[in-house]
Amino acid sequence: TERDQQLYNRLKNEGKLEHKDFPAFVVNIDAALGQVEAIVSVMGVRDMVDDVIHPGAYVKTITERAGKIRVLDNHRTDSAMAAVGRPIQVKELRRNELPAKLLAEYPEATGGLWTLSQFDMDTPEGSGLFKRLVSGTLNEWSIGFDVLEWDKSKTVNSEGQTIFVRNIRQIRLWEYSVVLWGANQATMTVDAKGAPT
């Protein structure tokens, strides 16, 4: 809506709109529908900018913004052509619902934001991005959001230094994107279904 666009633009102009990037692992590919199943955000894992997203952070936004969350190409908002697909489903997963491969690599993970996206296979933008996911040329995801609730805590990093971590408790999710590089190393593409490449 126009009101959402105004809020998005204001947050972007004020520097309050954030992007958090995550790598992905292709787990399974079924060539038929142009759909991608991915975990686009992993909770409990400290990322490269010392943020930790916590379980429950997405519950409110999934309910309130259903139908308004976009699937974009690399966070581009300069053109409607940058919308490469649409979310079919978005939900939070608990730790016990995360793929074994993810937990083996990131045992500290406490949950994830699971998405099922329909890529627009009738456009060069949607089909091109989908093919890059299927081939493994691209394998990282990023979310576009603003933080509604957070707090800070101290922890010790792998070098033994005391650092502050931003604990993100509630997010307003605007979009998620396939990107070139990510800040959090724990997300994964679970499945891609589409026409054979």
C-alpha positions as CSV (number, residue, x, y, z in Angstrom):
1,T,0.0,0.0,0.0
2,E,1.0,3.6,-0.3
3,R,1.3,3.9,3.5
4,D,3.7,0.9,3.6
5,Q,5.8,2.4,0.8
6,Q,6.0,5.7,2.7
7,L,7.1,3.9,5.9
8,Y,9.7,1.8,4.0
9,N,11.1,4.9,2.3
10,R,11.2,6.8,5.6
11,L,13.1,4.0,7.4
12,K,15.5,3.6,4.4
13,N,16.2,7.4,4.4
14,E,16.7,7.5,8.2
15,G,19.1,4.6,8.0
16,K,16.8,2.4,10.1
17,L,16.2,-0.2,7.4
18,E,18.7,-3.0,7.8
19,H,19.8,-6.0,5.7
20,K,21.1,-9.2,7.2
21,D,22.7,-11.7,4.8
22,F,22.9,-15.4,5.1
23,P,24.5,-18.2,3.0
24,A,22.6,-21.1,1.9
25,F,23.1,-24.8,1.1
26,V,21.2,-26.5,-1.7
27,V,19.7,-29.7,-0.2
28,N,17.4,-31.0,-2.8
29,I,16.3,-29.9,-6.3
30,D,13.1,-31.0,-8.0
31,A,12.7,-29.5,-11.5
32,A,9.1,-28.7,-12.0
33,L,7.3,-25.6,-10.5
34,G,9.8,-22.7,-10.0
35,Q,9.5,-22.9,-6.3
36,V,12.3,-22.6,-3.7
37,E,12.2,-23.7,-0.2
38,A,14.8,-21.9,1.9
39,I,15.8,-20.9,5.4
40,V,16.5,-17.2,5.0
41,S,17.3,-16.4,8.6
42,V,18.8,-18.6,11.3
43,M,18.2,-17.7,15.0
44,G,20.7,-18.2,17.8
45,V,23.8,-17.8,15.5
46,R,25.9,-14.7,16.1
47,D,26.5,-13.1,12.7
48,M,29.5,-11.1,11.4
49,V,28.1,-7.8,12.9
50,D,27.5,-9.3,16.3
51,D,23.7,-9.7,16.0
52,V,21.7,-12.6,17.2
53,I,18.1,-13.0,16.1
54,H,16.0,-14.9,18.7
55,P,13.1,-17.3,18.4
56,G,9.8,-15.4,18.2
57,A,11.3,-12.4,16.4
58,Y,9.2,-13.1,13.3
59,V,5.9,-14.2,14.8
60,K,4.2,-10.8,14.8
61,T,5.5,-9.7,11.3
62,I,4.4,-12.9,9.7
63,T,0.9,-12.3,10.9
64,E,0.7,-8.6,10.3
65,R,2.6,-8.4,7.0
66,A,1.2,-11.5,5.3
67,G,0.8,-10.7,1.6
68,K,3.2,-7.6,1.9
69,I,6.5,-9.4,2.2
70,R,8.5,-9.4,-1.1
71,V,11.0,-11.7,-2.8
72,L,13.6,-9.4,-4.4
73,D,16.8,-9.5,-6.4
74,N,19.6,-8.4,-4.1
75,H,17.5,-5.9,-2.1
76,R,16.8,-3.9,-5.2
77,T,13.9,-1.5,-4.7
78,D,14.6,0.8,-7.7
79,S,12.2,-1.0,-10.0
80,A,9.1,-3.3,-9.7
81,M,11.1,-5.6,-12.1
82,A,13.3,-6.4,-9.1
83,A,10.5,-8.4,-7.6
84,V,11.4,-11.9,-8.8
85,G,8.8,-14.0,-7.0
86,R,6.4,-14.1,-4.1
87,P,6.2,-15.9,-0.8
88,I,3.8,-18.8,-0.7
89,Q,4.5,-19.6,2.9
90,V,6.6,-18.0,5.6
91,K,7.0,-19.5,9.1
92,E,9.4,-19.8,12.1
93,L,10.9,-23.2,12.7
94,R,11.9,-24.5,16.1
95,R,15.4,-25.9,16.6
96,N,14.1,-29.5,16.3
97,E,12.6,-28.6,12.9
98,L,16.0,-27.4,11.4
99,P,17.7,-29.7,8.9
100,A,20.4,-31.9,10.4
101,K,23.0,-30.5,8.0
102,L,22.4,-27.0,9.4
103,L,22.6,-28.2,13.0
104,A,25.7,-30.2,12.4
105,E,27.5,-27.1,11.1
106,Y,25.8,-24.6,13.5
107,P,24.9,-26.4,16.8
108,E,24.1,-23.1,18.5
109,A,21.1,-22.5,16.1
110,T,17.8,-22.2,18.0
111,G,15.4,-21.8,15.0
112,G,15.0,-20.4,11.6
113,L,12.7,-18.4,9.2
114,W,11.5,-20.9,6.6
115,T,10.1,-19.7,3.3
116,L,8.5,-21.3,0.3
117,S,8.8,-18.9,-2.7
118,Q,7.2,-19.0,-6.1
119,F,9.7,-17.5,-8.6
120,D,8.2,-15.8,-11.7
121,M,9.4,-18.2,-14.3
122,D,7.8,-16.2,-17.2
123,T,10.2,-13.3,-16.6
124,P,14.0,-13.2,-17.3
125,E,14.6,-11.8,-13.8
126,G,12.7,-14.6,-12.0
127,S,13.8,-17.5,-14.1
128,G,17.4,-16.3,-14.3
129,L,17.7,-16.0,-10.5
130,F,16.0,-19.4,-10.0
131,K,18.4,-21.1,-12.4
132,R,21.3,-19.6,-10.5
133,L,20.0,-21.1,-7.3
134,V,19.5,-24.5,-8.9
135,S,23.0,-24.5,-10.4
136,G,24.6,-23.3,-7.1
137,T,26.0,-20.2,-8.7
138,L,24.1,-18.3,-6.0
139,N,23.5,-19.7,-2.5
140,E,23.1,-16.9,0.0
141,W,20.0,-15.1,1.3
142,S,19.4,-11.8,3.0
143,I,16.5,-10.2,4.8
144,G,15.4,-6.5,4.6
145,F,13.9,-5.5,8.0
146,D,13.7,-3.0,10.8
147,V,14.2,-3.9,14.4
148,L,11.3,-3.2,16.7
149,E,12.6,-4.7,20.0
150,W,16.2,-5.4,21.0
151,D,18.7,-5.5,23.9
152,K,22.4,-5.9,24.4
153,S,24.4,-8.5,26.3
154,K,28.1,-9.3,26.8
155,T,29.7,-12.4,25.5
156,V,33.2,-13.7,24.8
157,N,34.2,-14.3,21.2
158,S,36.4,-17.0,19.8
159,E,39.5,-14.8,20.4
160,G,38.7,-14.5,24.1
161,Q,37.6,-10.9,23.8
162,T,34.5,-9.6,25.6
163,I,32.1,-8.1,23.0
164,F,28.6,-6.7,23.0
165,V,25.9,-8.6,21.1
166,R,22.7,-7.1,19.9
167,N,19.8,-9.5,20.7
168,I,17.1,-8.9,18.2
169,R,13.7,-9.8,19.7
170,Q,11.2,-8.5,17.2
171,I,11.5,-7.7,13.5
172,R,9.3,-6.1,10.9
173,L,10.2,-8.1,7.8
174,W,9.9,-6.2,4.5
175,E,11.5,-8.6,2.1
176,Y,14.0,-11.4,1.6
177,S,16.5,-11.6,-1.3
178,V,18.9,-13.9,-3.0
179,V,22.3,-12.1,-2.7
180,L,25.9,-12.4,-3.6
181,W,27.5,-12.5,-0.1
182,G,26.0,-12.9,3.4
183,A,26.8,-11.8,6.9
184,N,25.4,-14.9,8.7
185,Q,26.8,-18.2,7.6
186,A,23.9,-20.5,8.6
187,T,21.0,-20.3,6.2
188,M,20.2,-22.8,3.5
189,T,18.2,-23.5,0.4
190,V,16.1,-26.5,1.4
191,D,14.6,-27.3,-2.0
192,A,14.2,-25.9,-5.5
193,K,11.4,-27.1,-7.8
194,G,11.3,-26.0,-11.3
195,A,11.8,-26.6,-15.0
196,P,14.9,-28.7,-15.9
197,T,18.0,-26.5,-16.6
